[in-house]
Amino acid sequence: MDFKNLIAHCKEYGFIFPSSEIYDGLSAVYDYGPYGVELKNNIKDYWWKSMVQMHENIVGIDAAIFMHPKTWKASGHVDAFNDPLVDNKDSKKRYRADQLIEGYVEKIEAKNLKDIEKARARFGDAFDEAHFRATNDRIIERQKQIDTVLDRLAQAMKAGDMEELKAMVDEYEIVCPESGSRNWTEVRQFNLMFSTQLGNIAGEEGKLYLRPETAQGIFVNFLNVQKSTRQKIPFGIAQIGKAFRNEIVARQFIFRTREFEQMEMQFFIRPGTEMEWYHYWKEARLKWHKALGTDPAKLRFHDHVNLAHYANAAVDIEFEFPFGFRELEGIHSRTDFDLSQHQELSGKKIQYFDPELNESYVPYVVETSIGCDRMFLAMISDAIREETVPDAEGQDSVRTVMKLHPVLAPVKAAVLPLLKNKEELTKAAMDVFDKLKLSFICQYDEKDAIGRRYRRQDAIGTPYCITIDFETLENNTVTIRERDSLEQKRVHISEVKQHIQDGIAMEQLFV
Ligand code: ATP
């Protein structure tokens, strides 16, 4: 299914609505609807359980969104959490200069890909892409150009050299995608933090920020948590919460928004052991994704070459979204940067006494950080498909189905009386529904033909449909229709709950 239809599906079936839509919406802000909130909660639940419940040495917290302003000075966000902003004077649209330059590089690469595809068609099975790339003059020339541009971009970004970025935009004759003009302003640094004002203190003193990441709430609570839980290093602190970034360009649905949710875990370790833990968490996190049955071809690692100021190793887990491979999660070896900075700015000692080494030190940190909204988008784009249904007719012969892992599915079971106007059936169905709703989210639906009702459940990803028919009245059995295989099993009413519980159990993801 293409991306536009996916977005339309999310709205039509109550997963995601544009924010304040009656006022024509607010750009890049979205609300999660009745099924969206269930799916999102299930994602968070899976993450929380896999981190906190499954590790005796990881505990959770829920820190406030507002933090002392010095937090953001210490973390480097006040001075360095910037993107290079450039305006087009004709369209009045704003862009990130680095993204414009990356777009220029993508165009060159697209030419290479076109040549490669042509050659592949010509040489067939004998085609060797690596050899072609290494020997074709035009490709070599373009690759050189790409490397030069990317190198220049990386250096300019590292040095915060806005003039150089502007020079590149001009030199490469980059045009505004809206107006087609090259009438650009200067490039300037734009801080991504939203600020607001504390009620009782005027001016700079009372300036507060909405947190741009949840991690700092963990760092400043390191000693509180360690002392109150008597954890010994290595141990971790996990947190799920909202983060805010005033992104210059926010688009691609919920992939990049200005308000989003993060699921972050900081793992505190002995200095010198960071590479060992970095590799451990890299593999553990990939396993977490794969356990959901996500197509493994859509997941890959991408090592960072240009490291952030706080990191000594960093990798992204990328997912192939409908618009290409993009970052879904980051795993970062953050050294002792954050704790040392907080120690310095607060004037409070933030150290751990290691009884085995008989010495105190500022712990090192390996973090895993994933956006809940991006995970949501990854899951629905991997799950959704259009299929023809064997043995069905007319409108019911095609189905849009969300093949979400049952653990994530918003509604676990739908209870459907075969006919609406037969009271014995609706009553029996209601009895089943009332029993099941004590254990998981169910729906009772009696409207429309049974085929239509199955389609509605397929569209929201319900793994089980329980149908109550005339045989139910005779022998207390029902049919359970399985969403993916379309198989129907006859099961005694007393076994229905267990059957569903087995299918939706989170334990199966942890083995
Ligand atoms: P990007 O390069 O895509 O802006 P980032 O490297 O700045 O991301 P991190 O600071 O590492 O991202 O944040 C950790 C995670 O938070 C990301 O992997 C992503 O899943 C999520 N995230 C970051 N920014 C956004 C956003 N604007 N909207 C939604 N999710 C986000």
Residues whose N, C-alpha, C, O or C-beta is under 5 A from the ligand:
A	BS01	ATP	R245 E247 I254 F255 R256 T257 F260 E327 L328 E329 G330 S369 I370 G371 D373 R374
